[in-house]
């Protein structure tokens, strides 16, 4: 026999075992994930570019509102504001010249294959030396994207 919290007898051990098993079983079922539950897909964030021209001496530079660097290396595999800036600048030029080869295929802050290909295509316009066509945005490519 099992005693309840007041100290009186409540019933047989067999009945208590059945009730306990039923409560634990229901708890375990409630805790287990449903077999058909689908894992939601990760949401893709897109960003809006806020273009402005800023003068430095006799040269005007294009900025998109996410980074003002002209030197920091930005390359495939990276994420964040510098990548958003690169994608915005590429998108600006793709729309301006009407050529999709400069389009990074979205502004999501992830430097992937599409962004890399668009950077290489921009580098081919900016630099005659093919050693500059590396798909990375550094001290030579930033000004190219900002002034082009």
N, C-alpha and C positions, 0 to 999 in steps of 0.2 A: 504494500500500500504506500501511496505517496501522500504527503501532507501539503495542503495549500498554504498560502502565506499567513493564514490565521491559525494554523496548527491543527486543523481538523482533517480527518481523513476524507479523501476525495474520490476514491475509486480504486479499481484494481490496477496493478502494474501493466497488465496486458492492454487495458483500455488506454492507459496513459501512453504506452509505446505506440499504439496505433494513431492516437491523436498527434503525438510528437512527429511521427513519420509523415503523417499527412501535412502538417504545418511546414516541416522542413522540405518535403517534396514540392509543395506549392511554392515555397520561397525559391528553391533552386530553379524551378521552371520559370518563375517570374524573372530571375536574374539571367537566364540563358538567352542569348540573342536568337531572334527568329531566323529560321533556316532560309527564308526567302528575303530577308532584309538586304536591300542593296546599299552599297557604300556610295554616298553622294560624290559626284565629280567635283574636283577642285574648281572653284570659280576663277576665271581669268579677269584680272583687273585691266582696264584700259585707261589711258591718261589723255587729257586734253592739253594741247600745246598752246602756250601763250607767247606768241612771237613778238619780238621787239628788236629794233636795230639800235646798237650803241656805238658811238663814234670813239675812236682812239686815234688821235692825230688826223690824218687824211683818209683813214680807212674806217668803214662801218662794219661791225660784226653783228651777225644774227644770233639771237638768244631765244630759247624756248621756255625759259622760266624754271628749269630744273637743275642746272649746273652752269657755273660761269668759268669753268676750267678751260684752259687752252693748252694744257701740257700733260695732265694725268692720263696714263695709259688705261684704255678701256678696251676689253677684248671678249671674245667668245667665252661663255660660261659665267660671266659676271652678271649681276643684277643691281638694280637701284637707280638713283637719280641721274647719274652720268649716262647710263644706258638709255634712259628715257630721253635725255637731251639728244643723244646721238640719233635715236629713232625719230624724234621730232624734226631734227635738221634734215635727215634723209627724206622724210615724208614731204617736207617743204619743197625740197629740190625736185623730187619726183613729180609733184604737182605743178611746180613752176615751169619745168622744161617739158612736161608731158611725157615722161619716159618711166615706165614701171620698173626698169632695171635698178633704179635707185630706191625703190619702195621696200622698206623692211618687212612689209606684210603685217603691220600692226604695231601699236605702241603699248607694249606690255611690261617694259622694264627688264626683260630677259634677253640677253645678248646670245641669240641662237644662230642657226645656219642662215636664215633669211636676212638677218641684220648683217652678218658677216659678208654675205654675197653682195648686199647693197653697198657696204663700205668699200669692198674691192672695186666695184664698178665706179664709185665716186673717185677712188684713188687713181683709177685709170684715166679719168678726165683731168685730174689735178697734177699728176706726175708722169713724166715720160719715162722715168727710170722704173722698170718693172720690179726692182728690189723694194720699192715703196708699196707695192700691192700686196700687203700682208694681212689685210682684213682687220687690223688693229687701229684704234684711234688714239694717237699719241701727239707729241709736240708738232709734228708736221701735218697731220691729218685734221686736227681740230680747226686750225685756221682755214684749211681748205673747205671744210663743211660750213664754217661761219661766214666766209666771204664769197666763195665760189661765184 
